[in-house]
């Protein structure tokens, strides 16, 4: 696995990624949906496995899922599992934040 530095640190991440929101990130030609719930960050494959919609256009919910804006499929941000087991699970990416920066593992 390769750690890719995305931001300068946690302060910048807290400013750029608002709680309950998602954001598209393209790293090495991979589309990744960044999400934040309270002060915890998540990275998950950006393409809904049901119909291909970008999850970064969706929102997060109170149980730690990203909700696809098209048909409402919900994916657990920690595991990538689709809540209703109606489509394949998504890939998740580890996130680490330390004094040297905000990183995503690919």
C-alpha positions as CSV (number, residue, x, y, z in Angstrom):
1,X,0.0,0.0,0.0
2,X,1.1,3.5,-0.8
3,X,0.2,6.5,1.4
4,X,-0.7,9.5,-0.7
5,X,-0.7,12.9,1.0
6,X,-3.9,14.8,0.3
7,X,-3.9,17.8,2.7
8,X,-1.4,19.4,5.0
9,X,-3.0,18.1,8.2
10,X,-6.1,17.6,10.3
11,X,-6.9,21.4,10.6
12,X,-7.1,21.8,6.8
13,X,-9.2,18.6,6.5
14,X,-11.6,19.9,9.2
15,X,-12.0,23.2,7.3
16,X,-12.4,21.6,3.8
17,X,-14.6,18.6,4.6
18,X,-17.7,19.6,6.6
19,X,-19.5,17.1,8.9
20,X,-22.2,15.1,7.1
21,X,-20.9,16.0,3.7
22,X,-19.0,14.2,1.0
23,X,-16.3,15.3,-1.4
24,X,-14.9,13.9,-4.6
25,X,-11.2,13.2,-4.7
26,X,-9.3,11.9,-7.7
27,X,-6.0,10.2,-6.8
28,X,-3.9,8.3,-9.4
29,X,-7.0,8.2,-11.7
30,X,-9.1,6.6,-8.9
31,X,-12.3,8.4,-7.9
32,X,-12.7,8.4,-4.2
33,X,-15.5,9.8,-2.0
34,X,-14.2,11.5,1.1
35,X,-16.7,11.7,4.0
36,X,-16.7,13.2,7.5
37,X,-18.8,12.2,10.4
38,X,-18.1,14.5,13.4
39,X,-14.3,14.5,13.5
40,X,-13.7,11.2,11.8
41,X,-12.8,10.9,8.1
42,X,-13.5,8.1,5.6
43,X,-12.6,7.2,2.1
44,X,-14.7,4.9,-0.1
45,X,-15.0,4.1,-3.8
46,X,-17.0,6.9,-5.4
47,X,-19.1,4.8,-7.8
48,X,-22.3,3.3,-6.5
49,X,-22.3,-0.4,-7.3
50,X,-26.0,-0.4,-8.1
51,X,-26.2,2.1,-11.0
52,X,-22.8,3.9,-11.1
53,X,-23.8,7.3,-9.6
54,X,-21.1,9.3,-7.9
55,X,-21.4,8.9,-4.1
56,X,-19.6,12.2,-3.6
57,X,-22.9,13.8,-4.8
58,X,-24.7,12.1,-1.8
59,X,-24.8,12.7,1.9
60,X,-23.9,10.8,5.0
61,X,-26.5,9.6,7.6
62,X,-26.5,9.2,11.4
63,X,-25.4,5.6,11.3
64,X,-22.2,6.1,9.3
65,X,-23.3,5.4,5.8
66,X,-23.0,7.4,2.6
67,X,-26.3,7.5,0.7
68,X,-26.4,7.4,-3.1
69,X,-28.3,10.4,-4.4
70,X,-29.9,8.5,-7.2
71,X,-31.7,5.5,-5.7
72,X,-30.9,5.8,-2.0
73,X,-28.6,2.8,-1.7
74,X,-26.6,3.1,1.5
75,X,-23.0,2.0,2.0
76,X,-21.2,1.6,5.4
77,X,-18.3,4.0,5.4
78,X,-16.1,1.7,7.5
79,X,-16.7,-1.6,5.6
80,X,-18.1,-0.6,2.2
81,X,-21.1,-3.0,2.7
82,X,-24.3,-2.0,1.0
83,X,-27.0,-2.0,3.8
84,X,-29.6,-4.0,2.0
85,X,-27.2,-6.4,0.4
86,X,-28.7,-5.6,-3.0
87,X,-25.5,-4.8,-4.8
88,X,-21.8,-5.5,-4.4
89,X,-19.9,-3.9,-1.5
90,X,-17.5,-1.0,-2.3
91,X,-13.8,-0.7,-1.7
92,X,-12.8,1.4,1.3
93,X,-9.4,3.1,1.7
94,X,-7.6,3.7,5.0
95,X,-7.2,7.3,6.1
96,X,-4.5,8.5,8.5
97,X,-3.9,12.0,9.9
98,X,-0.8,13.0,11.8
99,X,1.4,16.1,12.2
100,X,2.9,15.6,8.7
101,X,-0.4,15.5,6.8
102,X,-3.7,13.9,5.8
103,X,-3.2,10.7,3.9
104,X,-5.2,8.0,2.0
105,X,-3.8,4.5,1.5
106,X,-4.0,3.1,-2.0
